[in-house]
Amino acid sequence: MIIAIIVIGFLLLIGIFFYNSLIGKKNQVTNAFSAIDVMLKKRFDLIPNLVEVVKQYTNYEQSTLTKIVELRAKATSGTVSDAEKAQIDAQLGSSVKGLMLNIENYPDLKANTNFINLQTTWTESEEQIAAARRTYNSAVTDYNNAIMMFPGSLFAGMLNFQPQPVLETAVEERKNISAKELFNN
């Protein structure tokens, strides 16, 4: 009887350990995505300033500027899921990259101090977002490993822990950049 109680107690302690470990890893994933959210908000806050400065100096295609503003509004509405935020982020990043490439045709704008400061802040923001994505993917990998590897998989299955997707680079961002195309614009 005492041996059975000791074995049950030992199994209970192991179960508590694995449960707490899985909860900790799941919380790390949530925290890492929250960090991305904070960085994206910073980026979204930069967009109106960037668009306004560009408008003042260029005759740039209005539809691109409108698309950027609409994507920002959608992303900050609070009604989009995490997956939708990631999609909007990819679309927004692509649109702003196109805008930045076309800025090369406006020497006055490139020399404007406000634009240079915005461009520097944008670059820093993109680097912070990239770092936050790496942290998120690392947390997701740790979490997914914990719920897929034995013996954690036993507890994860019983407690209905589900694997989380890692953030992936959009297809257009995986393409090689042609320096020739950059200089021919």
Secondary structure, 3 states (H helix, E strand, C coil): CHHHHHHHHHHHHHHHHHHHHHHHHHHHHHHHHHHHHHHHHHHHHHHHHHHHHHHHHCCCCHHHHHHHHHHHHHHCCCCCCHHHHHHHHHHHHHHHHHHHHHHHHCHHHHHCHHHHHHHHHHHHHHHHHHHHHHHHHHHHHHHHHHHHCCCHHHHHHHCCCCCCCCCCCCHHHHCCCCHHHHHHC
